[in-house]
Amino acid sequence: MKKLFMFITAIALTSLSSCSKDDSKNNPAQPTNFLTAIINGVTLNFDTLKVVKEVVPNDGDPYTDLIVTATKSDDHSKSIIFNLQHLQVGTETCYYFDYTDGDINYDSAIGNSFEVNITVNTPNKLKGNITGRLSDSSNTNSIVIPSGSFDITY
């Protein structure tokens, strides 16, 4: 009887010590997707993220682009769209960036200093930083993004 009691106690202690309240935080199956940017002094959190893969034929030498769309669930008038090469990192892989605020589109027009630095670009994850100035189509109005970041699992 004493051996049975010790055996049950050992099993109970082993199962209790393997449980943790932090298990949900460390589970990679529960990613936290975000794109956050400070735009003209206001922090905006884009919480609805979509990534679409598009194969570009390119005269028999196809490549794959990613089209990222970020919107705010509480304000559909604001969105960010950018295009980049799939599986490429660095500051040269993103070739189109657009921020929409209502009816005005701001993009990385010629003469603006704007950078998207892709630090992770794997088959299902994008991570990076954004910073710089964007202008409207007439180049008369601009916005400044002093810092922004994104971490997207798709």
N, C-alpha and C positions, 0 to 999 in steps of 0.2 A: 504494500500500500504506500509506503514511504517513497519507493522508487517511482511509482505512478504519479504521485503528487509532484515530485521534483521534475519529472519529464513534462508534465502539463505546465508547470511554472516556467520552465525553460522555453517552451514553445510560445507561451503567452508573452514573455519578455522579448523574445526575438521578433515577434510580429509587431509589438508596440514600438520597438526601437527603429523599425524600418519605415514607419509612417511619419509623415511630416506635413505640416500645413503649407509649406513652401513648394510642394510638388507641382502645383498648378502654375507657379511662376517659372519653373524651370522646364516645363514641357514644351518642346519645340513645335508640337502640333497646334499650339495656341499662339500664333504670331500676333504681334501688335503692329499694325500698319499705320503709318502716318506720313504726312507732308506738312511741315510747319514752316512758316516764313514770316519775318517781320517786314511788312510792306508800309512804307511811309510812316514808320513809328508804331504801327499796330500789329500785334501778333495774330496771325490767322492760322487756324488749325483746319486743314483739309482732311476730312475723315472718311470720304467715300473715294476709293481709289480703284482704278481699272487699268490693266495692262493688256494690250493687244499685240500679238506677234503678226508681222506682215512680211511675207517673203517678196522681195523685189527681184524681178527677173534679170535685169542688168546685162542684156545682150549675151546670155548663156553663162554668165558668171554670177549666179544669184547670191544674195545676202539677205539677212533677216534684220529688220528694224523692230523696235519696240515703240509703241505709242502709249504714253502714260497720260491718263486723264484724272485729275484730282478736283473734287468739288466739296463744298461744305453742305452738310445735310440740313443745316439751319439757315442757309443763305445761298440759294441756287444762282444768284446773280454773279457770284465770284467763282472762278475756276482757273486751273492751270493745266496746260497741255504742253507736253514736250516729247520730241522724237529723238531716239538715239540708236546706235548700233547695238545689237544683241551680243552679249558676251565680251564687250570691250569696256575697258576702264580708262580713266584719265579725263582730262579737260577737253579733248578734241573729239570725243565720241558723240556728244549731244550737238545736233545741228539746227534745232528749232525749239524755241521756248516762247510761250504765249501766256500772258495773264489777262483774264477778262474780268472787268468790274462793271457790271451793268451792260451798257451798250458800247463801252470803250475797250478796245483790245490794245494791249501793250506787248511789244515783242523786242527781241534783241536786235534792233536796227543797226545799220552801219554807223559807226561813230560812238556807239555805246560800249562801255566796258561791262560785260556780263559774262559770268562763268558758271558752268555746271560741272562739278567735279564728281565723276562717278567713281566710287571707291570699291563697290562690290557689284558685280554683274554676272550672276550665275544663271543656270537654266530656270530658276524660280525665285530669284531674289535680286532686288536693286537697292543700293544704298549710296547716298552721296550728299553733297552740299551745294547750295546755290547762293550767289551773291552778285550784286551789280545794279546797273541802271537799265530800265526798259522804257521805250518810247511808244507813243501812239503812231498811227499811220502817217500823220502829218509832221511828225517829229517836233511838234510844238509843246506837247505835254509829256511828262515823264514821271516815273515812279522809281523809288530806290528800295532795293532789298539788301540791307546790310548783312543779313544772315538768314539762312534757311537750311533745312535738312529734310531728308526723307529716308525711310526704311520701309520697303514694300516687299511683301511676300505674295507671289501670285501663282 
